[in-house]
Amino acid sequence: MATQAAQITVKPRAELGSRANKRLRDSGFVPGVIYGHKEAVVPVTLPKKEVTNHLNHGAHLFDLALEGKSEKVLVKEVQYDHLGIDVIHVDFARVSLDERVDVTVPVELKGEPKNEGDVVGVITQVINELELECLVTEIPNAIIVNVADMKIDDQITIADLKLPPGVKTNQDPDAVVVTFKEVKEEEAAPVEGETAEPEIIGRKPEEEAAAEGAAEEKK
């Protein structure tokens, strides 16, 4: 299912600079810019709660209402704070609805493979995001990979993925996305009561003999 344009209302941002941006963030807003299509760069003020919610749900395409005008834009860059939690700035690029764009979407696993007898397997996801090229109106929310039918030692590559119609990727088709491998038991621990003699590093042969002699005298 393609991502629908997220609709939010934004305002022009008159004050620029780090101090003005801090005041903006403290009042529940986020600074951003709109650019592209050979038009002027427009600094804007975004409602933090709304834009964060849309980004957290995978939104790429936005319909920004600005002073009575609608701007179709694509998220180009999102800046987060030093903890990687709060959105502090968003860059948008103007797009046409018939335009093909490059985007990165998450890869999500669906289902759970069954273990075979006493053999226990573990799923390892190697690729978490996929770089796609598609129409701006056909950006998928995520690429879903069904792993329920995987068997021990199976792997799924990019070439095995079922991409939506009109969507393609230029990544290596042989790149492994997910594997299902047997969990190997760790080497058996020493039997209780058996202890290995510790090796004393750096002791010379004559020192070892002297130490053994001292031990005998103490008996």
Stockholm file with secondary structure:
# STOCKHOLM 1.0

chainA/1-219         MATQAAQITVKPRAELGSRANKRLRDSGFVPGVIYGHKEAVVPVTLPKKEVTNHLNHGAHLFDLALEGKSEKVLVKEVQYDHLGIDVIHVDFARVSLDERVDVTVPVELKGEPKNEGDVVGVITQVINELELECLVTEIPNAIIVNVADMKIDDQITIADLKLPPGVKTNQDPDAVVVTFKEVKEEEAAPVEGETAEPEIIGRKPEEEAAAEGAAEEKK
#=GR chainA/1-219 SS CBCCCEEEEEEECCCCSHHHHHHHHHTTEEEEEEEETTEEEEEEEEEHHHHHHHHHTTCCEEEEEETTEEEEEEEEEEEECTTSCSEEEEEEEECCTTCEEEEEEEEEEESCCCCBTTBCEEEEECCCEEEEEEEGGGCBSCEEEECTTCCTTEEEEGGGCCCCTTCBCCSCTTCEEEEEEECCCCCCCCCTTCCCCCCCTTCCHHHHHHHHHHHHHHC
#=GC SS_cons         CBCCCEEEEEEECCCCSHHHHHHHHHTTEEEEEEEETTEEEEEEEEEHHHHHHHHHTTCCEEEEEETTEEEEEEEEEEEECTTSCSEEEEEEEECCTTCEEEEEEEEEEESCCCCBTTBCEEEEECCCEEEEEEEGGGCBSCEEEECTTCCTTEEEEGGGCCCCTTCBCCSCTTCEEEEEEECCCCCCCCCTTCCCCCCCTTCCHHHHHHHHHHHHHHC
//
